[in-house]
Each structure stands twice: as C-alpha cells, then as structure tokens.
Amino acid sequence: MNEQLTVKNFGPIKDATVDFKRVTVFIGPTGGGKSTLAKLAAIFRDVNFHLPQETSAFLFDHYGLEKYFEKNTYLQLSRGQYRAKWNKGRITYDRSTRNIMNNRVSNYSEIVSNRVKEQMHILDNSINDYSKSINANNKSNQDLEYIKNIVDDLVNNTSREITKMILSNVFLYTNPIYIPSERIFVSSLNNSWAGLMRDDIGLPFTLLEFANNYAQSRVEVLNLHIPLFKIDYFHKNDEDLIKIEGKKHPIKLHQSASGIQSVTPMLVLLEHLSRQKEQAQSFIIEEPELNLYPTAQQGLMNWLVEKCTAGENDLTITTHSPYILASCNLLMEAYKVWKERPELEAEIEKIVPRTSWINPEEFAAYYVADGTVRSIQDERTDLIGGNELDAVSGNISDAFRSLLRLRKQPA
C-alpha cells in the first residue's frame, strides 16, 4: 500500500505530507496532530466519502474534526495513479484519475448491470403475478403499494451497493477500522452499551462504533487465547470472562487488570475482522500501549502486525511509547537478517515470530509536532534512529548530569 496524504491548515496541522505504508506509526507530544492525521486517513479511505449522493460532512463530525476547517484548508490523498482532494465538502479527482475511473467503471458497470437486469426481470414478473392475484380476489391495493415501496427501496439500495462495488474495483477505498484510546470503557461498562447508544449521552462516535463492533465480534469469537497475558478470553451467557493461567475460576473482564481490559476487546475485534478476507481493511489504532508494561507492549506489537497486515490490510498506529518504536525496529531487523541470511530463518523465527516481520520498505514512522511532520527513519538502515527511540530519557539524563555538576560546585 502506498498512499500520500497532504494536509494544510487543518486543526493542529499547518503543513504536512505523509506517505502511508503497510505499517505507519505516528509519535509526538499530546495535541501535536497524530490522531488528526490518522483520522483523515480513515475518512479518505471510507467508501461513504466517495459516494456521489453523500456529503463528507458527517464523516468529519463522526471523527470529531468538523471544527478543524479553515478558509484555506487543503486536503489531498494520492494512491498510485489516483488523486483525490477535499473541496468544499466534496471529494474531487484530477483529470487523469477521472479518465482511469471512467474506463474501469464503464467496463465493470456493464457486467453488474446485466446481472441486475436479470434479477429485476424475475422480480418484476413476481410482482405482476402477485398483482393479478390481488385484483382477482378483490383485495385492497394497499398490499400492492406496500410491495412497490419495498421494490423501490431495493432498487435504491442496489444502486448504492453497485457504486460501492465499482469504487472497490478501482481501488479507491479500503474498510477503515478505527480503535480509539477510550476503548477501556467498553469492558468497564460491560453490557450497558445498548442503553448508552439509545439515550445518546454524548459519547464520542468512534467509541460507540468500536463498542458496537466489539459487541458483534464477541458473538463470533467465543474464546481466544491471549499469550501476552497468559490468559484465555471466552464469552458465555452474555458475559465476557477471563481465565488466568494457574487460577481455578474465571473472572469477569471488567474485574481484571486495566491492561487486560484495555487490550482484550481490541484483540477480540481484530481476531474477528482478520477472518474476513473479501475486503481490504485499514486498522487505525490509538495508543495501543495504554496500561501495558513494556514487555506486554512488545508482545502486543507482534500480534497487531500479524493480524492487521495480512493480505492487503494495513496498520496505522499513534503512540507515545518508545517501546512501540523499539518493537517496530525489532520486527524490521528480523526481516533484514532473513533477507541477508535466509538459511537462518528457523533461528530468526525462534526470536521473532515469522508472521510479525516487517519489510522496512513497507514501514513509515513520523514525529508529529509544531504543525508538521518529519520522518524518524534513518536513511541508511531504514530503522527508526537511535536518537528518536527515547529522546526524553536522554533529556532527563542530561538534566540529571547538570544537577550533579551543580552539586559539586564550590559553595
């Protein structure tokens, strides 16, 4: 996957260009714009943003970005031959992209149109037969009107689905899965989500959507082994339960450690979605390290890369953790050693699982601050530079040495 997002004068971002790869990581201070860039990627990848009959405004509202626009805001996403720009609430394409789309859409539309005509002909005959039956029995025409309304809805929905299929065929979108940092509330509130959504109490849309997706996933994923915590998750009698290694009885998820509560719903959702192969998916995760000890962060990164980059899927992460960056370096180094010494594959895999290796050419990492971004990868090694891994610890050490020197000065 190769996408380039250009953002100017939008919220905290003044001028930034980001090349998204199979795995993309954003790090930087709070409020610097990491989540803004990640959310924009989700919006541009959403098929609803590209549908002619839709307005993009609801998506910006969904991600809490509706107030970020300025008079001179400029947004553009380029993917290969395609270039799409946000322009006064609409998505627009350059001439080259429109020509490519027109040719491919025309060919694909002809195939789909023929299939739909066949189905509609069968449906039309069925309606005519039912109409004759109604008239023959002197029944009210309300039944017929009811059926016609159903058919009209069917036609409209079919048209929308055809458009989605066409857009998918020309590779204009993937299915974005946004996992917000507030996800720990999902396990804390247990089964209360239906009432919260019904009562519309003002929770972030991204959190409600995650809760809804998780509620569907836990019906499909009834049990899941989570090795990084040495636990087993299972769903039984409408309860989420955790079985801890060495403990006789399971406990409820909301009674478990905060790290388990934060991670488990996410892993259940990812397990469910990773089984769906028909549509490429973009996984966008805010601060995966929340409530986790460094060793658990490393294990989680192995899991995320394995589950979220299979096939044509991709993974975007926002983080504050140097351990997440160090884990990315480890996964890339494993790939590099294998490329140089393929005969050592088995030995490398004992250290780093094969399914989690990252090709450095399919990785990008950015520091986001002061309204812009900069790459933090070393051009020689393609790994994240040593100075970037834990600059804060270096600053603390420098300050500590300064204090020691002050202490030794003569009174």
PAGULUM-916853 format. One line per field, with one value per residue (C-alpha): residue in three letters; residue number from 0; y negated, z negated, x. Coordinates in Angstrom, 1 decimal. Last residue first. Layout:
! PAGULUM-916853
aa: c(ALA;...) .
i: c(NUM;...) .
y: c(Y;...) .
z: c(Z;...) .
x: c(X;...) .
END
This chain:
! PAGULUM-916853
aa: c(ALA;PRO;GLN;LYS;ARG;LEU;ARG;LEU;LEU;SER;ARG;PHE;ALA;ASP;SER;ILE;ASN;GLY;SER;VAL;ALA;ASP;LEU;GLU;ASN;GLY;GLY;ILE;LEU;ASP;THR;ARG;GLU;ASP;GLN;ILE;SER;ARG;VAL;THR;GLY;ASP;ALA;VAL;TYR;TYR;ALA;ALA;PHE;GLU;GLU;PRO;ASN;ILE;TRP;SER;THR;ARG;PRO;VAL;ILE;LYS;GLU;ILE;GLU;ALA;GLU;LEU;GLU;PRO;ARG;GLU;LYS;TRP;VAL;LYS;TYR;ALA;GLU;MET;LEU;LEU;ASN;CYS;SER;ALA;LEU;ILE;TYR;PRO;SER;HIS;THR;THR;ILE;THR;LEU;ASP;ASN;GLU;GLY;ALA;THR;CYS;LYS;GLU;VAL;LEU;TRP;ASN;MET;LEU;GLY;GLN;GLN;ALA;THR;PRO;TYR;LEU;ASN;LEU;GLU;PRO;GLU;GLU;ILE;ILE;PHE;SER;GLN;ALA;GLN;GLU;LYS;GLN;ARG;SER;LEU;HIS;GLU;LEU;LEU;VAL;LEU;MET;PRO;THR;VAL;SER;GLN;ILE;GLY;SER;ALA;SER;GLN;HIS;LEU;LYS;ILE;PRO;HIS;LYS;LYS;GLY;GLU;ILE;LYS;ILE;LEU;ASP;GLU;ASP;ASN;LYS;HIS;PHE;TYR;ASP;ILE;LYS;PHE;LEU;PRO;ILE;HIS;LEU;ASN;LEU;VAL;GLU;VAL;ARG;SER;GLN;ALA;TYR;ASN;ASN;ALA;PHE;GLU;LEU;LEU;THR;PHE;PRO;LEU;GLY;ILE;ASP;ASP;ARG;MET;LEU;GLY;ALA;TRP;SER;ASN;ASN;LEU;SER;SER;VAL;PHE;ILE;ARG;GLU;SER;PRO;ILE;TYR;ILE;PRO;ASN;THR;TYR;LEU;PHE;VAL;ASN;SER;LEU;ILE;MET;LYS;THR;ILE;GLU;ARG;SER;THR;ASN;ASN;VAL;LEU;ASP;ASP;VAL;ILE;ASN;LYS;ILE;TYR;GLU;LEU;ASP;GLN;ASN;SER;LYS;ASN;ASN;ALA;ASN;ILE;SER;LYS;SER;TYR;ASP;ASN;ILE;SER;ASN;ASP;LEU;ILE;HIS;MET;GLN;GLU;LYS;VAL;ARG;ASN;SER;VAL;ILE;GLU;SER;TYR;ASN;SER;VAL;ARG;ASN;ASN;MET;ILE;ASN;ARG;THR;SER;ARG;ASP;TYR;THR;ILE;ARG;GLY;LYS;ASN;TRP;LYS;ALA;ARG;TYR;GLN;GLY;ARG;SER;LEU;GLN;LEU;TYR;THR;ASN;LYS;GLU;PHE;TYR;LYS;GLU;LEU;GLY;TYR;HIS;ASP;PHE;LEU;PHE;ALA;SER;THR;GLU;GLN;PRO;LEU;HIS;PHE;ASN;VAL;ASP;ARG;PHE;ILE;ALA;ALA;LEU;LYS;ALA;LEU;THR;SER;LYS;GLY;GLY;GLY;THR;PRO;GLY;ILE;PHE;VAL;THR;VAL;ARG;LYS;PHE;ASP;VAL;THR;ALA;ASP;LYS;ILE;PRO;GLY;PHE;ASN;LYS;VAL;THR;LEU;GLN;GLU;ASN;MET) .
i: c(410;409;408;407;406;405;404;403;402;401;400;399;398;397;396;395;394;393;392;391;390;389;388;387;386;385;384;383;382;381;380;379;378;377;376;375;374;373;372;371;370;369;368;367;366;365;364;363;362;361;360;359;358;357;356;355;354;353;352;351;350;349;348;347;346;345;344;343;342;341;340;339;338;337;336;335;334;333;332;331;330;329;328;327;326;325;324;323;322;321;320;319;318;317;316;315;314;313;312;311;310;309;308;307;306;305;304;303;302;301;300;299;298;297;296;295;294;293;292;291;290;289;288;287;286;285;284;283;282;281;280;279;278;277;276;275;274;273;272;271;270;269;268;267;266;265;264;263;262;261;260;259;258;257;256;255;254;253;252;251;250;249;248;247;246;245;244;243;242;241;240;239;238;237;236;235;234;233;232;231;230;229;228;227;226;225;224;223;222;221;220;219;218;217;216;215;214;213;212;211;210;209;208;207;206;205;204;203;202;201;200;199;198;197;196;195;194;193;192;191;190;189;188;187;186;185;184;183;182;181;180;179;178;177;176;175;174;173;172;171;170;169;168;167;166;165;164;163;162;161;160;159;158;157;156;155;154;153;152;151;150;149;148;147;146;145;144;143;142;141;140;139;138;137;136;135;134;133;132;131;130;129;128;127;126;125;124;123;122;121;120;119;118;117;116;115;114;113;112;111;110;109;108;107;106;105;104;103;102;101;100;99;98;97;96;95;94;93;92;91;90;89;88;87;86;85;84;83;82;81;80;79;78;77;76;75;74;73;72;71;70;69;68;67;66;65;64;63;62;61;60;59;58;57;56;55;54;53;52;51;50;49;48;47;46;45;44;43;42;41;40;39;38;37;36;35;34;33;32;31;30;29;28;27;26;25;24;23;22;21;20;19;18;17;16;15;14;13;12;11;10;9;8;7;6;5;4;3;2;1;0) .
y: c(-26.7;-25.1;-23.3;-19.6;-19.9;-22.0;-19.2;-16.6;-18.7;-19.1;-15.3;-14.8;-17.3;-15.4;-12.1;-13.6;-14.8;-11.4;-9.7;-12.1;-11.3;-7.6;-5.9;-9.0;-9.3;-5.7;-6.3;-4.3;-1.7;-2.2;-1.5;-4.2;-6.7;-6.5;-6.7;-9.5;-11.1;-14.6;-16.0;-19.5;-21.8;-22.1;-18.4;-15.0;-12.6;-10.2;-6.4;-4.6;-0.9;1.2;0.8;1.9;5.3;6.1;9.5;10.4;13.7;15.0;14.8;13.1;14.9;18.5;17.2;16.0;19.5;21.1;18.4;18.8;20.1;16.9;14.9;11.4;11.3;13.1;10.6;7.7;9.3;9.7;6.2;4.9;6.7;5.4;1.9;2.0;3.2;0.3;-2.1;-0.6;-0.7;-4.4;-4.9;-8.0;-6.3;-6.7;-3.5;-2.8;0.8;2.2;5.0;6.3;9.8;9.9;6.6;6.3;9.7;10.4;6.8;6.4;9.6;8.8;5.3;6.7;8.9;5.8;3.8;6.6;6.4;2.7;2.9;2.1;-0.4;-2.0;-0.7;-0.5;-4.3;-5.0;-2.2;-2.5;0.8;0.4;3.3;4.9;6.6;10.3;11.8;11.6;13.7;10.8;8.9;11.4;11.6;7.8;7.4;9.9;8.3;4.8;6.1;7.7;4.8;2.2;4.6;6.7;3.6;2.4;5.7;7.9;7.2;5.7;9.0;11.1;13.7;17.3;19.9;22.2;19.8;21.1;19.3;16.6;17.4;14.2;13.8;11.6;12.3;12.8;16.3;17.2;15.3;16.5;15.0;17.1;15.7;15.9;12.1;12.0;15.4;14.3;17.4;16.5;17.9;17.2;15.1;14.8;13.3;11.4;9.7;8.2;6.5;5.4;3.7;1.8;0.8;-0.4;-2.4;-3.9;-4.9;-6.5;-8.4;-10.0;-9.8;-12.4;-10.8;-9.5;-7.5;-4.6;-4.5;-4.4;-1.8;0.6;0.0;1.2;4.7;4.3;0.7;1.3;3.5;0.9;-1.9;-0.6;-1.7;-5.4;-5.3;-4.8;-1.9;-3.0;-0.2;-1.7;0.6;-0.2;-2.7;-3.9;-0.5;-0.7;2.4;1.1;-2.0;0.2;2.4;-0.6;-2.0;1.3;1.2;-2.2;-1.2;2.0;-0.1;-2.4;0.6;2.4;-0.6;-1.0;2.7;2.4;-0.6;1.4;4.2;1.9;0.4;3.9;4.6;1.3;2.2;3.8;7.3;8.0;11.6;11.4;8.0;9.3;12.3;10.2;8.0;11.0;12.3;8.8;8.6;12.0;11.0;7.8;9.7;12.1;9.1;7.3;10.3;10.4;6.7;6.7;9.2;7.2;4.0;5.6;6.6;3.3;1.4;3.1;1.9;-1.6;-1.8;-0.9;-3.4;-6.2;-5.7;-5.9;-9.1;-10.6;-9.9;-11.6;-14.6;-15.2;-13.9;-15.7;-14.7;-17.2;-19.3;-22.5;-20.7;-17.6;-16.2;-12.8;-11.7;-8.2;-6.8;-5.3;-6.5;-10.2;-11.8;-15.6;-18.1;-21.9;-24.3;-27.9;-29.2;-27.0;-23.6;-22.0;-22.4;-19.3;-17.1;-15.0;-11.7;-11.4;-15.1;-14.8;-11.8;-13.6;-16.5;-14.2;-14.6;-11.5;-11.1;-10.9;-8.2;-8.8;-9.7;-6.8;-4.4;-5.3;-5.5;-9.3;-9.4;-6.9;-8.7;-11.9;-10.1;-9.1;-12.6;-14.2;-11.5;-12.4;-16.2;-17.7;-17.7;-15.5;-15.3;-13.1;-9.6;-8.5;-4.9;-3.5;0.2;1.2;-2.3;-5.8;-8.6;-11.7;-15.4;-18.1;-21.8;-23.6;-20.6;-21.4;-21.8;-21.8;-24.4;-22.2;-18.4;-16.2;-12.4;-10.1;-6.5;-3.4;0.0) .
z: c(-47.9;-45.5;-42.6;-43.0;-43.4;-40.3;-38.3;-39.7;-38.6;-35.1;-35.0;-35.9;-33.2;-30.6;-31.8;-31.6;-28.1;-27.0;-28.6;-26.6;-23.3;-23.7;-20.3;-18.2;-19.0;-17.9;-14.5;-13.5;-11.0;-7.3;-7.8;-5.8;-5.6;-9.3;-10.0;-12.0;-9.2;-9.9;-10.5;-10.7;-12.9;-15.7;-16.3;-14.6;-14.6;-11.7;-11.1;-7.8;-7.0;-3.8;-2.6;-6.1;-5.5;-8.8;-10.5;-12.6;-10.9;-11.2;-15.0;-16.4;-18.4;-17.4;-14.0;-13.5;-14.1;-11.7;-9.0;-9.3;-5.7;-4.5;-5.7;-4.1;-3.6;-7.0;-8.8;-7.3;-8.2;-11.8;-11.8;-10.8;-13.6;-16.1;-14.9;-15.3;-18.9;-19.6;-18.3;-20.5;-23.4;-22.8;-23.7;-22.9;-20.2;-17.1;-15.0;-11.4;-10.1;-6.6;-5.0;-1.5;-2.7;-6.4;-7.9;-10.8;-12.5;-12.4;-12.9;-15.8;-17.5;-17.4;-18.6;-21.5;-22.6;-22.6;-24.6;-27.1;-27.7;-28.2;-30.8;-29.4;-30.6;-27.2;-24.7;-21.8;-21.7;-19.0;-16.5;-12.8;-11.0;-7.3;-5.8;-2.3;-1.5;-0.9;-3.5;-6.7;-9.3;-10.4;-11.4;-14.1;-15.6;-15.4;-17.4;-20.0;-20.2;-20.7;-23.4;-25.2;-25.2;-27.5;-30.0;-30.1;-30.8;-33.5;-35.4;-35.5;-37.1;-33.9;-32.1;-34.6;-36.5;-35.7;-38.4;-39.1;-38.6;-37.3;-33.9;-34.2;-32.7;-31.6;-31.1;-28.9;-29.8;-27.6;-28.9;-27.8;-26.0;-26.5;-27.0;-27.9;-29.7;-29.6;-29.3;-26.0;-25.2;-24.6;-23.8;-22.4;-23.0;-21.7;-18.7;-16.7;-19.4;-20.7;-17.3;-17.3;-20.6;-19.6;-16.5;-18.6;-21.2;-18.5;-16.9;-20.3;-20.9;-17.4;-17.9;-21.0;-24.0;-24.0;-26.1;-23.1;-25.2;-22.7;-22.4;-26.2;-26.6;-24.1;-25.6;-29.1;-28.7;-30.3;-31.3;-32.3;-29.3;-26.8;-28.9;-28.1;-24.5;-25.2;-23.1;-19.9;-17.5;-14.0;-11.4;-7.9;-5.0;-2.0;0.7;4.2;5.6;8.9;8.1;4.6;6.2;8.5;5.7;3.6;6.6;7.1;3.4;3.7;6.8;5.0;2.1;4.4;6.3;3.1;1.6;4.7;4.5;0.9;1.8;4.7;2.3;-0.1;2.9;3.9;0.4;0.2;3.5;1.3;2.2;5.0;5.2;8.9;8.4;5.6;7.6;10.7;8.6;7.2;10.8;11.8;8.7;9.5;13.1;12.0;9.5;12.3;14.6;11.7;11.2;14.9;15.1;12.0;13.6;16.9;15.0;13.0;16.1;17.8;14.7;14.6;18.0;17.6;14.1;15.4;18.3;16.3;13.3;15.4;17.1;13.8;12.2;15.1;14.9;11.2;8.7;6.3;3.0;1.7;-1.4;0.2;2.0;0.5;3.0;4.6;6.7;8.2;10.2;7.1;4.1;3.6;0.8;0.7;-1.9;-1.8;-4.3;-3.3;-4.9;-8.0;-8.9;-12.2;-13.7;-12.0;-13.2;-15.8;-14.0;-13.2;-12.5;-9.8;-8.5;-8.6;-6.5;-3.6;-2.0;-0.2;3.1;5.2;2.9;2.3;-1.4;-2.0;-0.7;-3.7;-2.9;-2.9;-6.3;-7.9;-6.6;-8.0;-11.3;-11.4;-10.5;-13.2;-15.7;-15.4;-15.4;-18.1;-20.8;-23.1;-22.0;-19.2;-17.7;-14.5;-13.1;-9.7;-8.7;-5.2;-4.1;-4.4;-3.0;-5.0;-3.9;-6.5;-6.5;-9.3;-11.2;-14.6;-13.1;-9.3;-7.7;-5.1;-4.8;-2.2;-2.4;-0.3;0.1;1.0;0.0) .
x: c(29.7;32.1;30.4;29.8;26.1;25.8;27.7;25.3;22.3;23.7;24.1;20.5;19.4;21.3;19.9;16.3;17.0;18.2;15.2;13.0;14.8;13.8;13.7;14.3;18.1;18.5;17.0;14.0;15.2;15.6;19.3;21.0;18.1;17.5;13.7;12.3;10.3;9.2;5.7;4.1;2.0;4.5;4.7;4.3;7.3;6.8;7.4;7.0;7.1;6.6;10.2;11.3;9.7;8.1;8.3;5.2;4.2;7.8;7.6;10.8;13.5;12.7;11.8;15.3;16.7;14.3;15.1;18.8;19.3;17.7;20.8;20.7;16.9;16.3;18.6;16.5;13.2;14.3;15.6;12.2;10.4;13.0;12.7;9.0;9.4;11.8;9.1;6.4;8.9;9.4;5.7;3.6;1.7;-0.5;-0.7;-1.6;-2.0;-2.6;-4.6;-3.9;-3.2;-2.3;-1.2;-3.6;-3.4;0.3;1.3;-1.0;0.0;3.8;3.0;1.1;4.0;6.3;3.8;3.5;7.2;6.9;4.1;0.7;-2.0;-2.2;0.4;-2.0;-2.1;-4.7;-5.2;-6.1;-6.7;-7.2;-9.1;-9.0;-12.3;-13.2;-10.8;-12.8;-11.0;-8.9;-12.1;-13.0;-9.5;-9.2;-12.4;-11.3;-7.9;-9.5;-11.9;-8.9;-6.5;-7.9;-9.5;-6.3;-4.2;-6.6;-6.3;-9.5;-12.9;-14.4;-13.4;-15.4;-13.3;-12.5;-12.0;-9.1;-6.2;-2.9;-3.2;-5.9;-9.3;-11.1;-14.8;-17.0;-20.7;-23.7;-24.1;-20.6;-17.8;-14.3;-10.9;-7.9;-4.9;-1.1;-1.0;1.0;-0.4;-4.0;-6.1;-9.5;-12.9;-16.4;-15.2;-18.5;-20.7;-17.7;-17.4;-20.9;-20.5;-16.9;-18.3;-20.9;-18.3;-16.0;-18.8;-19.7;-16.0;-15.7;-18.9;-17.6;-20.0;-22.8;-25.5;-27.4;-30.0;-30.1;-26.3;-26.0;-28.7;-27.1;-23.7;-24.7;-23.3;-19.9;-19.4;-15.8;-15.1;-16.1;-14.6;-11.1;-11.6;-11.1;-7.9;-9.9;-9.9;-10.7;-11.4;-11.3;-12.6;-10.5;-11.0;-10.3;-9.1;-10.9;-12.9;-13.8;-15.3;-17.3;-18.6;-19.5;-21.5;-23.2;-24.2;-25.7;-27.7;-28.9;-30.0;-32.1;-33.6;-34.4;-36.1;-38.2;-39.0;-40.2;-42.3;-43.9;-44.7;-46.5;-48.4;-49.5;-50.7;-52.6;-54.4;-57.1;-58.2;-60.7;-59.5;-58.7;-57.1;-54.8;-53.8;-53.1;-50.8;-49.0;-48.3;-47.1;-44.8;-43.3;-42.6;-40.9;-38.7;-37.5;-36.8;-35.0;-32.7;-31.7;-31.4;-29.1;-26.7;-26.5;-25.9;-23.1;-21.1;-21.8;-20.8;-17.4;-16.4;-17.7;-16.2;-12.8;-12.8;-14.4;-12.1;-9.0;-10.2;-11.3;-7.9;-6.1;-8.3;-7.9;-10.4;-12.9;-14.3;-16.9;-17.3;-15.9;-13.1;-11.4;-8.9;-8.5;-5.6;-5.4;-2.5;-0.8;-2.9;-3.0;-5.0;-5.4;-6.6;-6.3;-7.7;-7.5;-10.7;-10.1;-11.6;-10.9;-14.3;-15.8;-12.9;-14.7;-14.3;-18.1;-18.3;-15.7;-17.6;-21.0;-19.5;-18.5;-21.8;-23.3;-25.1;-21.9;-20.3;-16.6;-16.7;-19.1;-16.4;-14.2;-10.5;-10.5;-12.1;-9.8;-6.7;-8.1;-8.5;-4.8;-3.7;-5.8;-4.8;-1.1;-1.8;0.5;-2.1;-0.1;3.6;4.8;4.7;3.0;3.5;2.7;2.7;1.7;2.8;1.4;3.5;2.7;2.8;2.3;1.6;-0.3;-1.7;-3.2;-6.7;-6.4;-4.2;-2.6;-2.7;-1.2;-1.7;0.3;-0.7;1.3;0.0) .
END
